Amino acid sequence: LGKMADKSNIVPVAVTPKRDCPHVSTELGVTTTQISNAFQTNLCHQCNSPDENWICLKCGLTSCSRYVAGHASEHNATTQHPISSSFSDLSVWCYSCDSYITSPSLLPYLAALHQSKFGHIMPGESYFICNSCKLRIRNGIRWKCQQCPDYDLCDTCKLAGKCEEPHKPDHTFLCNIDHEKPPTL
């Protein structure tokens, strides 16, 4: 069988994501619908590989990782869209920072990825995401579109008359006051 490798020199490595990436404030824009569609298709836009894909969190393009053909990195190089998330482990990478990153601003995107991958919201979460400003609202006024299957606005965006596709301005809304759900025992 041959000689077994000496594993006494293996050192565990932990990755600590960068918490102060300046790009999360300007480089996010993908919609929950784009995330859901990309996750269901899960093919690299260039080579059609279903393996080790990432989604650009700016435009929603799905590309393969450096371990396949490197199309996610190429997408960043040609578009300057630096932030993408892995379909495999839902980690987020910023090419401009050259680091894994984390930020409260990423939570709506990670929640949508989690929902697409596992079919339910992240454990312990009770909230909605405003389709216009992308804020994650735990408590407060929620405007739920009666025609669109998953379209919600926070009170600020509703009062400002915000309207994002596929929602139409003449759709009707139901107003709810959402509160964080207590844990079930």
C-alpha positions, 0 to 999 in steps of 0.5 A: 500500500505504500508509506503513509504520509506523516501527519504530525506536521499538519497545523489547523487553520482558521479563517477569520472574515474581514468585518470592515469591508468598505465595498458592502455599502456600494457593491451589493444589488442582487435581488432575492429573485435573482438569488433563487433563480441562480441557485436553482439553475446553478450553472456557471454562465461561461462553462456551464459547470454545476460545481463550486459556483459563486453568485455575484452579489452585485448583478447575480451572475453565477460563475465557477470558482478558481478550483474549476475554471476561475470564471468568478474571478474573471467576472470580477476582473472584467466588471469590477463587481468585487463581492460574491457568495459561494453556493457550497458554504454560503461564505462571502468573498471580496476580491477587492479586499482579497478576503472573506468578509462578513457584515450585517449588510450581507444578512439579507443576501445570506438569508436568501441564499440559505432559503434557496439552499435549504428551503427555509429561513435561517434558524432563529430568524423572524423578519422580512427583507424590504425589497427596495432598500434591502433592510432586514426588519425584525419589528415594525410595519410591513407592507405586503403586496397582495399580487406579488408572491414575495414582495414586501416594503418597509414603512419608509420605502412604502411612504416614499413610493418605491417600486421594484420589479416585478412589483407594479405601482397599482398593486394593493398592499396589506399592512402588518405590524411584525414582531419577532416571534418568541422561540417555540419550546 
